[in-house]
Amino acid sequence: MADHAHPAAPEEMHHGEHGHGSMKSYLTGFLLSAVLTAVPFWLVMTGALANPGLTAGIVIACAVVQIVVHSICFLHVDTRSEGGWTLMTFVFTAVIVAITIGGSVWIMYHLNTNMMPMEAVAG
Amino acid sequence: MIAHALDAEAARQAEEITWHLAEKDDHDHGHSGGATLIGFWIYLMSDALIFASIFATFAVVSTGYAGGPTPREIFDLPLVALNTALLLFSSITYGFAMLAMERGRQAGVQLWLAVTGLLGIAFVGVELYEFSHLIAEGATPQRSAFLSGFFTLVATHGLHVTFGIIWIGVMIAQVAQRGLNPDNRRRLMCLSMFWHFLDIIWIGVFTFVYLLGVLR
């Protein structure tokens, strides 16, 4: 497969891989995104699941999968583009984003738990 | 003095070698602006970090209602669903513009860019309508930490979309004047990344701000 594709690589890169994508990848991405958007909205708007925790879990899972779908189908992040640097910087950014958001929530949650509640101060 | 010159020479060579490695896999960089594309990509990643810090701030203050309105009381999910659909459709229409560019169809590029721009304008219009309603109801950015965080996050995204729309308008004019030359192709590819990136940020917004806010 790889051997077969190699001789045509520069031309392929220019027309196929270099940030353009194909009709197939755009339509796949669009259909997957439509489903991954519709499901969480449907769950929250109808309250189909009695358990809010489970609903929240599914909603977050759909978002994470949808972000991956968009990155692959629309932004064409893969191991080949720009010699791997696109993927490398993307993963690096994802790690920093996770640390920034996760770390902030974690620290502030504990800070709130350990501090006197504001109602007690006001009362 | 000589050592200095040698250092400079070594640094220059090192730079050349690194450059060569980065270039090796893609032979088309010379004429399609590979350095610009990776540079723009790195800008987007840094923009993602700006959004990350705003998301983090929102997450921390998201329950600071200060006795004011809660997400369940003020968020209109059908409106958010409409906005999400508009942005998702605009992503695929931009994709069609890129496919038209690949086939060298200038009119197709302009048509799909125009459709994308109109969907973007509709998105910003709905968002402004939502904001004006919230403010009319007294849910202003000054009301509580939650609302400050909400307006900062959603408006920062909306402002990005607004600049994306301006850029789309500029590109329609550029393509009309100069055609699909290598410069315009490079710009359209940067704009493509920008536009799809904003859709990704919106996934985070509708999930963490609206859906999880209403669930809370």
Boltz contact constraints between the chains, C-beta under 6 A:
constraints:
  - contact:
      token1: [A, 10]
      token2: [B, 27]
      max_distance: 6.0
  - contact:
      token1: [A, 13]
      token2: [B, 26]
      max_distance: 6.0
  - contact:
      token1: [A, 13]
      token2: [B, 28]
      max_distance: 6.0
  - contact:
      token1: [A, 14]
      token2: [B, 28]
      max_distance: 6.0
  - contact:
      token1: [A, 19]
      token2: [B, 189]
      max_distance: 6.0
  - contact:
      token1: [A, 20]
      token2: [B, 98]
      max_distance: 6.0
  - contact:
      token1: [A, 20]
      token2: [B, 102]
      max_distance: 6.0
  - contact:
      token1: [A, 23]
      token2: [B, 99]
      max_distance: 6.0
  - contact:
      token1: [A, 26]
      token2: [B, 92]
      max_distance: 6.0
  - contact:
      token1: [A, 26]
      token2: [B, 95]
      max_distance: 6.0
  - contact:
      token1: [A, 30]
      token2: [B, 92]
      max_distance: 6.0
  - contact:
      token1: [A, 33]
      token2: [B, 88]
      max_distance: 6.0
  - contact:
      token1: [A, 37]
      token2: [B, 84]
      max_distance: 6.0
  - contact:
      token1: [A, 40]
      token2: [B, 211]
      max_distance: 6.0
  - contact:
      token1: [A, 41]
      token2: [B, 81]
      max_distance: 6.0
  - contact:
      token1: [A, 44]
      token2: [B, 211]
      max_distance: 6.0
  - contact:
      token1: [A, 44]
      token2: [B, 214]
      max_distance: 6.0
  - contact:
      token1: [A, 45]
      token2: [B, 77]
      max_distance: 6.0
  - contact:
      token1: [A, 52]
      token2: [B, 215]
      max_distance: 6.0
  - contact:
      token1: [A, 56]
      token2: [B, 212]
      max_distance: 6.0
  - contact:
      token1: [A, 56]
      token2: [B, 215]
      max_distance: 6.0
  - contact:
      token1: [A, 59]
      token2: [B, 207]
      max_distance: 6.0
  - contact:
      token1: [A, 59]
      token2: [B, 211]
      max_distance: 6.0
  - contact:
      token1: [A, 63]
      token2: [B, 203]
      max_distance: 6.0
  - contact:
      token1: [A, 63]
      token2: [B, 207]
      max_distance: 6.0
  - contact:
      token1: [A, 66]
      token2: [B, 203]
      max_distance: 6.0
  - contact:
      token1: [A, 67]
      token2: [B, 200]
      max_distance: 6.0
  - contact:
      token1: [A, 67]
      token2: [B, 203]
      max_distance: 6.0
  - contact:
      token1: [A, 70]
      token2: [B, 200]
      max_distance: 6.0
  - contact:
      token1: [A, 74]
      token2: [B, 91]
      max_distance: 6.0
  - contact:
      token1: [A, 74]
      token2: [B, 196]
      max_distance: 6.0
  - contact:
      token1: [A, 75]
      token2: [B, 196]
      max_distance: 6.0
  - contact:
      token1: [A, 82]
      token2: [B, 38]
      max_distance: 6.0
  - contact:
      token1: [A, 83]
      token2: [B, 22]
      max_distance: 6.0
  - contact:
      token1: [A, 83]
      token2: [B, 25]
      max_distance: 6.0
  - contact:
      token1: [A, 85]
      token2: [B, 38]
      max_distance: 6.0
  - contact:
      token1: [A, 86]
      token2: [B, 41]
      max_distance: 6.0
  - contact:
      token1: [A, 89]
      token2: [B, 42]
      max_distance: 6.0
  - contact:
      token1: [A, 89]
      token2: [B, 45]
      max_distance: 6.0
  - contact:
      token1: [A, 93]
      token2: [B, 45]
      max_distance: 6.0
  - contact:
      token1: [A, 93]
      token2: [B, 48]
      max_distance: 6.0
  - contact:
      token1: [A, 97]
      token2: [B, 52]
      max_distance: 6.0
  - contact:
      token1: [A, 100]
      token2: [B, 52]
      max_distance: 6.0
  - contact:
      token1: [A, 100]
      token2: [B, 56]
      max_distance: 6.0
  - contact:
      token1: [A, 101]
      token2: [B, 52]
      max_distance: 6.0
  - contact:
      token1: [A, 101]
      token2: [B, 55]
      max_distance: 6.0
  - contact:
      token1: [A, 101]
      token2: [B, 56]
      max_distance: 6.0
  - contact:
      token1: [A, 104]
      token2: [B, 56]
      max_distance: 6.0
  - contact:
      token1: [A, 104]
      token2: [B, 60]
      max_distance: 6.0
  - contact:
      token1: [A, 105]
      token2: [B, 59]
      max_distance: 6.0
  - contact:
      token1: [A, 108]
      token2: [B, 60]
      max_distance: 6.0
